[in-house]
Amino acid sequence: MAEKLLEVTDLCKYFELKRGLKGTQVVKAVDHVSFEIAKGETLGLVGESGCGKSSLGRTLLRIYEPTAGEILYCGKDLARLSRRGFLPYRRKIQMIFQDPYASLNPRLTVGEIIGEGMQIHKLCTKAQATRRVQELLELVGLKPDHIRRYPHEFSGGQRQRICIARTLSLDPEFIVCDEPISALDVSIQAQVINLLELIQKERGISYLFIAHDLGMVKHISHRIGVMYLGHMVETGPSNDVYHDPLHPYTRALLSAEPIPDPRAAHLKKRILLEGEIPSPIHPPKGCPFVTRCPYAMEVCAAIQPPSFELENRKVSCFLYEQWRIRERGGKGLASLPQKAPAQPPANA
């Protein structure tokens, strides 16, 4: 693996809710999540709506203050820095938001929006900032004379390109892409993805790419992380996760991916999950997926599974303890029965 740029260990972000007579309750949006991203690498992050993907991205940038855990950026723990101490790292860590129109100030021109960060960090003079903004507009496929226009004068795809130009204005090393294509037409989505890939190739930028489009995530990502109810349940190389998913939730999630070929879609077997969807306020005691998992065992309801390593992959599931890996030759869920034993063996 290439040199690590970002290493996250046991990161938590909890939100307190005040609910009348019930007092204060806690939503564990991100719960002990660990992963790493190498320089020039893209980690795709997928999962159901509300699983904590966007909260994780915002916590990495300290938009949300982390509750616990470490965010090591080039060996420096960003979670322990003060607001003043974190300021220099804001140049290196940037974010592309999901809604391009909501993230742009309608009162400012495109030139003021893109150049604002350069002025705050005192990177150049006003004249130099103007030239730099025009160069960035050309880089993202817009015209230099767009510098005097306002956000409402652009289409959705053009506004997202403005957001990308603003992000690149500070020469970042790591960008959190929070569903940057979800609000765009399909043809525009491809243009934005190609632009992000080109920028990564030229500048060696690392991405955390958050999206619902599983096919697009597979296309752009080197590795994939799967989140469920605030937990990272599986990580691994893109092709491995797609062709041989290990975690039961990953398997069900990928089976729901639409296929453009009607014949192939007809032959594809959809995994329909049964059971109760847990509340993020009152999650299960053990494995977060235990209420919907067709392979659930008694130990799953009592203990939260650790992250088991299988070659270059990690999966949080008791099905993949070493005795099961040896017993089934390290294969995926296809080799498992529909219902796992109610009680694991004594030597598990």
Phi, psi and omega in degrees: 000144179293173181300135182288134174261316183229132177227115182252131183230120175051045181285133180230142170222111181249140176247133178268132178244130176261115187239069174055233183290342180284352179078206183267128175241158187243130172257119180269083184293321176229122190230100176054057179266134179228137175190172176220155179227129180273167177294131180076013183253152174245122173257114176277139182237120183234165180156170180294161174299134180088006182278349177110012182296307181294323178297322177296314180298317180290330177289324178300325181269004181063022167293319166255132178286129181295143177282320179200168176104178182241143173234090184272115177246109186054039178086353181260128181279104182290335183291340183263355184281149172286172178300318179291319181291334181277343185306314180298333182280345177293337174291325187271339182238116183233175184218140170253118187276163185293314183260106184295328182286320181291337183267002178249135179286115184293345181273350183253150174284167179301320179298319179290323181294311183288324183277351184300316181296322179295325178289319181296318182272002176055051182273338183197170176283174181296319179293319178294323179297321179297314179296320180295319179297318179296322177295319180293322178298319177293324180298321182268009174090020176249172183267147180300329181284357174290352185299335184263000182270167179254159184305325184291350181272003184242159174282174181299317179295322178292322178295322178293326175294325176296319178298320179294318178298319178298319179297321183282349185297337181258010181053060182287161175257341183217131181232130171269115179260100184270090181048058186288350183242001187293332183264011186248158174294160184300316181296324179287327177303314180298321180296317181293318179297316178298324178294316179297321179293320179296316179297319179296319180295321183281325189246352179069029181285145174262146181236144158252107189256109182262128182198162174262337182284101186296323179296319179292322178297318178298322183292318188266341191265144170276320175229162183229137171244139182245124180251146175214121176052045176086358183246147172270109187266339179201140172221149179173175177303147186306308183295323180294316181295321182286321185270338178216070179296138183264311184286141179304325179290319178300318180298316179293321181296315181290332179291341180273356181293126179291145179244129183291340180274115183301322181293315179295322179295325180292326181277341183289135181268119180272133177265113180262117182280137176250173179098176185275134174281118185289155177278138177293343177279325179234072180289161178300154182292318183266239179293133181295341183262005190296330183285348182236359187276127178287349181251015188298138177244172180298323181294333181293327181281344184257326188230137175284126185292141173284180179268114179269137180261129176233099184056249182257023181231158176229139180215134180261085182200132181293345176296343186246033167292163189301324182294327179284326178296314179295321185293327184246016175068022178074015182281169181282197186292346180298334181272000182263150175291163181297325177240121178285161179304146181292333182226124179293154179301161184296332182268010181291000000 
